Amino acid sequence: MTEQQIQKILTFLGFAARSKNLVFGKDMLREYITDPGIAKKIVIIARDTGDRVKRDLKIRCQMNNVKYLELFEKAELSKAIGKESISAVGISDENLVDGILKLLPE
C-alpha cells in the first residue's frame, strides 16, 4: 500500500469515529463480524496486537467472509480514532467501508 492510501484509511477511520460508526472491544467486534444485518464489513487489526487476539479475529473474519487488514500500530490506530489502547476496529458505515475497500489492491 502507498503512503497516500494509508493516510486515506486513517482519514476514513477518523470520520467513522466522529460519526460514531466504529465498533471496538472483544464482544462488540465478535457481534459485528457475525451480524448478518450489516452487508459490508471490514475489520482493521493493529500489527502489534497480541497473537491470540489477532488469530481469533482473523478466524472469525474468514468464517464470516469479512475482509480484514493488518495495518498500523496500536498507537497509530488509537490516535486516528481518538481512543486509547485500541487493537482492532470494525466500521459500521457501509459508505466508509466502500471507501476503504476501493483503496485495497484486488
GULUM-264267 format. One record per atom (N, C-alpha, C, CB): chain; atom name; x, y, z. Coordinates in pm, whole numbers. Glycine has a CB too. Layout:
N
{site A; CA; {X; Y; Z}} ...
***
This chain:
106
{site A; N; {83; -119; 0}} {site A; CA; {0; 0; 0}} {site A; C; {88; 125; 0}} {site A; CB; {-95; 0; 121}} {site A; N; {39; 226; -67}} {site A; CA; {115; 350; -71}} {site A; C; {86; 432; 55}} {site A; CB; {81; 432; -198}} {site A; N; {172; 527; 81}} {site A; CA; {153; 616; 197}} {site A; C; {22; 694; 184}} {site A; CB; {272; 715; 210}} {site A; N; {-12; 732; 61}} {site A; CA; {-135; 808; 37}} {site A; C; {-258; 721; 71}} {site A; CB; {-142; 855; -111}} {site A; N; {-256; 594; 32}} {site A; CA; {-368; 505; 64}} {site A; C; {-381; 486; 215}} {site A; CB; {-348; 368; -5}} {site A; N; {-268; 473; 283}} {site A; CA; {-269; 455; 428}} {site A; C; {-327; 580; 496}} {site A; CB; {-126; 427; 480}} {site A; N; {-288; 698; 449}} {site A; CA; {-340; 822; 506}} {site A; C; {-491; 834; 484}} {site A; CB; {-268; 943; 444}} {site A; N; {-537; 790; 366}} {site A; CA; {-682; 795; 338}} {site A; C; {-758; 702; 433}} {site A; CB; {-711; 756; 190}} {site A; N; {-701; 585; 461}} {site A; CA; {-766; 492; 554}} {site A; C; {-773; 554; 693}} {site A; CB; {-689; 357; 559}} {site A; N; {-665; 620; 736}} {site A; CA; {-667; 690; 865}} {site A; C; {-776; 798; 866}} {site A; CB; {-528; 753; 895}} {site A; N; {-793; 867; 755}} {site A; CA; {-896; 970; 746}} {site A; C; {-1034; 907; 757}} {site A; CB; {-884; 1047; 613}} {site A; N; {-1057; 797; 687}} {site A; CA; {-1185; 726; 696}} {site A; C; {-1212; 681; 840}} {site A; CB; {-1187; 605; 601}} {site A; N; {-1108; 634; 909}} {site A; CA; {-1124; 593; 1048}} {site A; C; {-1165; 711; 1135}} {site A; CB; {-993; 531; 1102}} {site A; N; {-1106; 827; 1108}} {site A; CA; {-1143; 948; 1182}} {site A; C; {-1288; 985; 1158}} {site A; CB; {-1053; 1064; 1141}} {site A; N; {-1333; 976; 1032}} {site A; CA; {-1473; 1003; 1000}} {site A; C; {-1564; 906; 1075}} {site A; CB; {-1498; 992; 848}} {site A; N; {-1527; 778; 1074}} {site A; CA; {-1608; 676; 1140}} {site A; C; {-1617; 704; 1290}} {site A; CB; {-1549; 535; 1116}} {site A; N; {-1506; 747; 1349}} {site A; CA; {-1506; 776; 1493}} {site A; C; {-1597; 895; 1524}} {site A; CB; {-1362; 804; 1543}} {site A; N; {-1584; 1002; 1445}} {site A; CA; {-1665; 1121; 1470}} {site A; C; {-1814; 1096; 1447}} {site A; CB; {-1618; 1235; 1381}} {site A; N; {-1846; 1007; 1355}} {site A; CA; {-1988; 979; 1327}} {site A; C; {-2039; 859; 1407}} {site A; CB; {-2008; 953; 1177}} {site A; N; {-1957; 815; 1503}} {site A; CA; {-1994; 703; 1592}} {site A; C; {-2030; 576; 1514}} {site A; CB; {-2111; 743; 1680}} {site A; N; {-1951; 546; 1411}} {site A; CA; {-1971; 426; 1330}} {site A; C; {-1854; 329; 1345}} {site A; CB; {-1988; 464; 1183}} {site A; N; {-1795; 329; 1464}} {site A; CA; {-1685; 237; 1493}} {site A; C; {-1731; 130; 1590}} {site A; CB; {-1564; 312; 1549}} {site A; N; {-1677; 11; 1572}} {site A; CA; {-1704; -99; 1663}} {site A; C; {-1569; -142; 1718}} {site A; CB; {-1781; -218; 1592}} {site A; N; {-1557; -150; 1850}} {site A; CA; {-1432; -196; 1911}} {site A; C; {-1465; -267; 2041}} {site A; CB; {-1335; -78; 1936}} {site A; N; {-1368; -338; 2093}} {site A; CA; {-1392; -421; 2211}} {site A; C; {-1427; -562; 2166}} {site A; CB; {-1507; -362; 2299}} {site A; N; {-1378; -659; 2240}} {site A; CA; {-1390; -800; 2200}} {site A; C; {-1534; -841; 2169}} {site A; CB; {-1336; -888; 2310}} {site A; N; {-1625; -818; 2261}} {site A; CA; {-1763; -863; 2242}} {site A; C; {-1833; -790; 2127}} {site A; CB; {-1842; -844; 2370}} {site A; N; {-1812; -659; 2120}} {site A; CA; {-1877; -582; 2012}} {site A; C; {-1822; -621; 1875}} {site A; CB; {-1857; -431; 2036}} {site A; N; {-1692; -647; 1867}} {site A; CA; {-1634; -688; 1739}} {site A; C; {-1686; -825; 1697}} {site A; CB; {-1481; -691; 1748}} {site A; N; {-1697; -917; 1792}} {site A; CA; {-1749; -1051; 1760}} {site A; C; {-1891; -1041; 1707}} {site A; CB; {-1746; -1144; 1885}} {site A; N; {-1972; -958; 1772}} {site A; CA; {-2110; -939; 1728}} {site A; C; {-2115; -876; 1588}} {site A; CB; {-2187; -852; 1829}} {site A; N; {-2029; -776; 1566}} {site A; CA; {-2021; -707; 1437}} {site A; C; {-1986; -805; 1326}} {site A; CB; {-1917; -594; 1443}} {site A; N; {-1885; -890; 1350}} {site A; CA; {-1838; -983; 1248}} {site A; C; {-1947; -1083; 1209}} {site A; CB; {-1713; -1058; 1298}} {site A; N; {-2026; -1127; 1307}} {site A; CA; {-2126; -1230; 1279}} {site A; C; {-2265; -1173; 1245}} {site A; CB; {-2138; -1321; 1397}} {site A; N; {-2285; -1042; 1254}} {site A; CA; {-2416; -981; 1229}} {site A; C; {-2452; -986; 1080}} {site A; CB; {-2417; -835; 1279}} {site A; N; {-2556; -1062; 1044}} {site A; CA; {-2595; -1071; 903}} {site A; C; {-2665; -944; 852}} {site A; CB; {-2687; -1191; 882}} {site A; N; {-2702; -855; 943}} {site A; CA; {-2772; -733; 904}} {site A; C; {-2682; -626; 844}} {site A; CB; {-2841; -676; 1022}} {site A; N; {-2551; -641; 859}} {site A; CA; {-2456; -545; 804}} {site A; C; {-2397; -607; 678}} {site A; CB; {-2343; -507; 908}} {site A; N; {-2427; -548; 562}} {site A; CA; {-2388; -608; 434}} {site A; C; {-2237; -599; 409}} {site A; CB; {-2462; -540; 321}} {site A; N; {-2179; -481; 429}} {site A; CA; {-2036; -463; 401}} {site A; C; {-1964; -435; 532}} {site A; CB; {-2012; -348; 299}} {site A; N; {-1859; -514; 553}} {site A; CA; {-1785; -500; 679}} {site A; C; {-1635; -503; 650}} {site A; CB; {-1823; -613; 778}} {site A; N; {-1561; -441; 740}} {site A; CA; {-1416; -452; 738}} {site A; C; {-1365; -439; 881}} {site A; CB; {-1352; -343; 644}} {site A; N; {-1263; -517; 914}} {site A; CA; {-1201; -511; 1045}} {site A; C; {-1055; -471; 1024}} {site A; CB; {-1212; -649; 1122}} {site A; N; {-1010; -374; 1100}} {site A; CA; {-870; -330; 1093}} {site A; C; {-804; -370; 1224}} {site A; CB; {-858; -175; 1066}} {site A; N; {-699; -451; 1211}} {site A; CA; {-628; -505; 1327}} {site A; C; {-490; -442; 1333}} {site A; CB; {-619; -661; 1320}} {site A; N; {-452; -392; 1449}} {site A; CA; {-318; -334; 1466}} {site A; C; {-213; -445; 1456}} {site A; CB; {-305; -260; 1604}} {site A; N; {-100; -412; 1393}} {site A; CA; {7; -512; 1374}} {site A; C; {63; -563; 1506}} {site A; CB; {120; -452; 1291}} {site A; N; {65; -477; 1609}} {site A; CA; {125; -518; 1736}} {site A; C; {22; -572; 1836}} {site A; CB; {199; -401; 1798}} {site A; N; {-91; -618; 1784}} {site A; CA; {-192; -683; 1867}} {site A; C; {-139; -821; 1907}} {site A; CB; {-330; -695; 1792}} {site A; N; {-177; -868; 2024}} {site A; CA; {-133; -999; 2071}} {site A; C; {-175; -1110; 1975}} {site A; CB; {-189; -1026; 2210}} {site A; N; {-93; -1214; 1967}} {site A; CA; {-117; -1323; 1874}} {site A; C; {-252; -1391; 1894}} {site A; CB; {-8; -1426; 1887}} {site A; N; {-292; -1412; 2021}} {site A; CA; {-419; -1479; 2047}} {site A; C; {-538; -1399; 1995}} {site A; CB; {-435; -1504; 2197}} {site A; N; {-537; -1271; 2022}} {site A; CA; {-646; -1182; 1977}} {site A; C; {-647; -1175; 1825}} {site A; CB; {-631; -1040; 2039}} {site A; N; {-529; -1159; 1766}} {site A; CA; {-517; -1148; 1621}} {site A; C; {-570; -1275; 1553}} {site A; CB; {-371; -1123; 1581}} {site A; N; {-527; -1390; 1604}} {site A; CA; {-570; -1519; 1547}} {site A; C; {-721; -1535; 1559}} {site A; CB; {-497; -1636; 1617}} {site A; N; {-778; -1501; 1675}} {site A; CA; {-922; -1513; 1698}} {site A; C; {-999; -1426; 1598}} {site A; CB; {-957; -1471; 1842}} {site A; N; {-957; -1302; 1581}} {site A; CA; {-1027; -1211; 1489}} {site A; C; {-1016; -1258; 1345}} {site A; CB; {-971; -1069; 1502}} {site A; N; {-896; -1302; 1305}} {site A; CA; {-877; -1348; 1167}} {site A; C; {-964; -1469; 1136}} {site A; CB; {-729; -1381; 1142}} {site A; N; {-969; -1564; 1228}} {site A; CA; {-1051; -1685; 1208}} {site A; C; {-1198; -1646; 1197}} {site A; CB; {-1030; -1786; 1324}} {site A; N; {-1245; -1560; 1286}} {site A; CA; {-1386; -1517; 1281}} {site A; C; {-1417; -1444; 1151}} {site A; CB; {-1419; -1426; 1401}} {site A; N; {-1324; -1359; 1106}} {site A; CA; {-1344; -1287; 980}} {site A; C; {-1350; -1385; 862}} {site A; CB; {-1232; -1184; 958}} {site A; N; {-1260; -1482; 859}} {site A; CA; {-1258; -1579; 750}} {site A; C; {-1385; -1663; 750}} {site A; CB; {-1135; -1670; 762}} {site A; N; {-1431; -1706; 868}} {site A; CA; {-1551; -1789; 877}} {site A; C; {-1675; -1713; 830}} {site A; CB; {-1570; -1838; 1021}} {site A; N; {-1677; -1581; 849}} {site A; CA; {-1793; -1500; 816}} {site A; C; {-1774; -1416; 689}} {site A; CB; {-1827; -1409; 931}} {site A; N; {-1667; -1445; 616}} {site A; CA; {-1637; -1378; 490}} {site A; C; {-1630; -1225; 507}} {site A; CB; {-1743; -1413; 386}} {site A; N; {-1557; -1182; 610}} {site A; CA; {-1538; -1039; 637}} {site A; C; {-1393; -1004; 605}} {site A; CB; {-1573; -1005; 787}} {site A; N; {-1375; -898; 527}} {site A; CA; {-1238; -854; 496}} {site A; C; {-1173; -796; 621}} {site A; CB; {-1238; -749; 382}} {site A; N; {-1042; -821; 633}} {site A; CA; {-968; -760; 743}} {site A; C; {-833; -713; 692}} {site A; CB; {-950; -859; 861}} {site A; N; {-781; -611; 758}} {site A; CA; {-650; -556; 726}} {site A; C; {-566; -557; 851}} {site A; CB; {-661; -412; 668}} {site A; N; {-440; -588; 833}} {site A; CA; {-345; -573; 944}} {site A; C; {-262; -451; 912}} {site A; CB; {-255; -703; 964}} {site A; N; {-300; -341; 972}} {site A; CA; {-236; -213; 944}} {site A; C; {-210; -137; 1073}} {site A; CB; {-323; -128; 850}} {site A; N; {-117; -48; 1069}} {site A; CA; {-89; 44; 1178}} {site A; C; {-40; -28; 1305}} {site A; CB; {-214; 125; 1210}} {site A; N; {13; 52; 1395}} {site A; CA; {45; 7; 1529}} {site A; C; {-73; 50; 1616}} {site A; CB; {184; 66; 1581}} {site A; N; {-83; -7; 1736}} {site A; CA; {-193; 29; 1826}} {site A; C; {-199; 180; 1849}} {site A; CB; {-179; -43; 1960}} {site A; N; {-82; 241; 1869}} {site A; CA; {-76; 385; 1897}} {site A; C; {-133; 467; 1781}} {site A; CB; {69; 428; 1926}} {site A; N; {-97; 429; 1658}} {site A; CA; {-146; 499; 1539}} {site A; C; {-297; 484; 1525}} {site A; CB; {-75; 447; 1413}} {site A; N; {-344; 361; 1541}} {site A; CA; {-487; 331; 1529}} {site A; C; {-566; 405; 1637}} {site A; CB; {-512; 177; 1540}} {site A; N; {-515; 402; 1759}} {site A; CA; {-581; 469; 1871}} {site A; C; {-589; 619; 1847}} {site A; CB; {-508; 440; 2001}} {site A; N; {-480; 678; 1800}} {site A; CA; {-476; 822; 1775}} {site A; C; {-575; 861; 1666}} {site A; CB; {-333; 865; 1736}} {site A; N; {-586; 780; 1562}} {site A; CA; {-675; 809; 1449}} {site A; C; {-821; 816; 1492}} {site A; CB; {-658; 704; 1340}} {site A; N; {-858; 737; 1593}} {site A; CA; {-998; 733; 1635}} {site A; C; {-1022; 803; 1768}} {site A; CB; {-1044; 590; 1644}} {site A; N; {-915; 856; 1827}} {site A; CA; {-931; 933; 1950}} {site A; C; {-958; 849; 2073}} {site A; CB; {-1042; 1031; 1933}} {site A; N; {-907; 729; 2076}} {site A; CA; {-923; 640; 2193}} {site A; C; {-785; 595; 2239}} {site A; CB; {-1013; 515; 2158}} {site A; N; {-781; 520; 2349}} {site A; CA; {-653; 468; 2398}} {site A; C; {-651; 317; 2389}} {site A; CB; {-629; 513; 2542}} {site A; N; {-536; 262; 2356}} {site A; CA; {-511; 117; 2354}} {site A; C; {-614; 38; 2273}} {site A; CB; {-509; 65; 2494}} {site A; N; {-630; 75; 2147}} {site A; CA; {-722; 3; 2059}} {site A; C; {-642; -94; 1974}} {site A; CB; {-804; 103; 1970}} {site A; N; {-683; -221; 1975}} {site A; CA; {-614; -325; 1899}} {site A; C; {-681; -353; 1765}} {site A; CB; {-607; -453; 1979}} {site A; N; {-811; -336; 1759}} {site A; CA; {-885; -365; 1636}} {site A; C; {-1016; -287; 1636}} {site A; CB; {-913; -517; 1622}} {site A; N; {-1060; -253; 1515}} {site A; CA; {-1188; -183; 1500}} {site A; C; {-1262; -237; 1379}} {site A; CB; {-1166; -29; 1486}} {site A; N; {-1394; -225; 1385}} {site A; CA; {-1478; -252; 1271}} {site A; C; {-1549; -123; 1237}} {site A; CB; {-1580; -368; 1299}} {site A; N; {-1591; -107; 1112}} {site A; CA; {-1661; 13; 1070}} {site A; C; {-1802; -26; 1028}} {site A; CB; {-1585; 85; 953}} {site A; N; {-1901; 40; 1089}} {site A; CA; {-2040; 1; 1064}} {site A; C; {-2109; 86; 956}} {site A; CB; {-2118; 11; 1192}} {site A; N; {-2042; 186; 903}} {site A; CA; {-2098; 268; 795}} {site A; C; {-2053; 209; 662}} {site A; CB; {-2055; 418; 809}} {site A; N; {-2150; 162; 582}} {site A; CA; {-2116; 93; 457}} {site A; C; {-2046; 183; 356}} {site A; CB; {-2240; 36; 395}} {site A; N; {-2075; 314; 357}} {site A; CA; {-2007; 405; 264}} {site A; C; {-1859; 418; 299}} {site A; CB; {-2074; 544; 268}} {site A; N; {-1828; 424; 428}} {site A; CA; {-1688; 431; 470}} {site A; C; {-1617; 299; 439}} {site A; CB; {-1677; 463; 622}} {site A; N; {-1686; 187; 460}} {site A; CA; {-1628; 56; 427}} {site A; C; {-1598; 51; 277}} {site A; CB; {-1724; -61; 466}} {site A; N; {-1692; 98; 195}} {site A; CA; {-1671; 103; 50}} {site A; C; {-1548; 185; 15}} {site A; CB; {-1794; 162; -21}} {site A; N; {-1534; 301; 78}} {site A; CA; {-1419; 388; 52}} {site A; C; {-1288; 318; 81}} {site A; CB; {-1428; 515; 134}} {site A; N; {-1282; 244; 191}} {site A; CA; {-1159; 171; 226}} {site A; C; {-1136; 56; 130}} {site A; CB; {-1166; 119; 372}} {site A; N; {-1241; -19; 99}} {site A; CA; {-1227; -135; 9}} {site A; C; {-1176; -92; -130}} {site A; CB; {-1362; -209; -5}} {site A; N; {-1218; 26; -176}} {site A; CA; {-1172; 74; -306}} {site A; C; {-1024; 106; -307}} {site A; CB; {-1250; 197; -346}} {site A; N; {-967; 133; -190}} {site A; CA; {-824; 163; -180}} {site A; C; {-738; 37; -183}} {site A; CB; {-796; 242; -53}} {site A; N; {-797; -77; -154}} {site A; CA; {-721; -201; -142}} {site A; C; {-691; -262; -278}} {site A; CB; {-796; -301; -56}} {site A; N; {-572; -321; -289}} {site A; CA; {-544; -394; -414}} {site A; C; {-631; -519; -420}} {site A; CB; {-391; -432; -424}} {site A; N; {-669; -559; -537}} {site A; CA; {-759; -675; -552}} {site A; C; {-697; -804; -502}} {site A; CB; {-798; -693; -698}} 
***
